[in-house]
Amino acid sequence: MSAQYEQWDTKSEFRALSKLWGKESAWDHTADNPKSSAYGIPQLLKLKPQTPAPEQIARGLAYIEHRYGKPSVAWAHWRKHGWY
């Protein structure tokens, strides 16, 4: 994470990411949301079950950067709305 996202304060952002994905999937790469098409560690919509865990994480981080800028903002959104 620190190599790819140098602009993030790695320690605090990883803490936020850990909490976020802990709530979403408990970091389980096979987590499946029966109410939607969300799957995997980051609970991304339409993520295929055969997607390897490292790719799930990479895609989840890219989604967070695109939508929220950084994990702490995504975590704040999750705390307010129960989703990100």
C-alpha positions in Angstrom: 0.0 0.0 0.0 2.8 2.4 0.9 4.5 2.0 -2.5 1.4 2.4 -4.6 -0.3 5.2 -2.5 2.6 7.3 -1.3 0.3 10.3 -0.6 -1.5 8.3 2.1 -0.2 8.4 5.7 0.3 4.7 5.7 -0.1 3.9 9.4 -3.4 5.8 9.9 -4.8 4.9 6.5 -4.1 1.2 7.0 -5.8 1.4 10.4 -8.9 2.8 8.7 -8.7 0.2 5.9 -8.4 -2.6 8.4 -11.5 -1.4 10.2 -13.4 -0.9 6.9 -12.7 -4.2 5.4 -13.0 -5.9 8.8 -16.6 -4.8 8.9 -17.3 -5.5 5.2 -15.8 -9.0 5.0 -13.6 -9.7 8.0 -10.8 -9.8 5.4 -12.3 -13.0 4.0 -11.5 -13.4 0.3 -14.6 -15.6 -0.1 -17.0 -13.3 1.6 -20.2 -13.1 -0.4 -23.1 -10.6 0.2 -26.3 -12.4 -0.5 -28.2 -9.1 -0.8 -26.1 -7.8 -3.7 -23.4 -8.9 -6.1 -20.6 -7.7 -3.7 -17.8 -10.2 -3.2 -14.4 -10.6 -1.6 -12.3 -8.7 0.8 -13.3 -5.2 -0.4 -16.9 -6.3 -1.2 -16.8 -4.9 -4.7 -19.9 -5.2 -6.8 -19.6 -7.9 -9.6 -16.2 -9.1 -8.4 -15.8 -12.7 -9.6 -15.3 -15.4 -7.0 -12.2 -16.7 -8.7 -10.4 -13.3 -8.3 -7.3 -13.9 -6.2 -7.0 -12.1 -2.9 -4.1 -9.9 -3.9 -6.1 -8.7 -6.9 -9.1 -8.1 -4.7 -7.1 -5.9 -2.5 -5.5 -4.0 -5.4 -8.9 -3.4 -7.0 -10.4 -2.4 -3.6 -7.7 0.2 -3.0 -8.1 1.6 -6.5 -11.8 1.9 -5.9 -11.2 3.7 -2.6 -8.8 6.1 -4.2 -11.1 6.8 -7.1 -14.3 7.3 -5.0 -13.0 8.6 -1.6 -9.4 9.6 -2.1 -8.2 7.5 0.9 -9.3 4.8 3.3 -10.0 7.2 6.2 -12.7 9.0 4.2 -14.2 5.7 3.0 -14.3 4.5 6.7 -16.0 7.7 7.8 -18.6 7.2 5.0 -19.1 3.6 6.2 -19.6 4.7 9.8 -22.2 7.2 8.7 -24.1 5.1 6.1 -23.1 1.4 6.8 -21.6 1.0 3.3 -18.9 2.5 1.1 
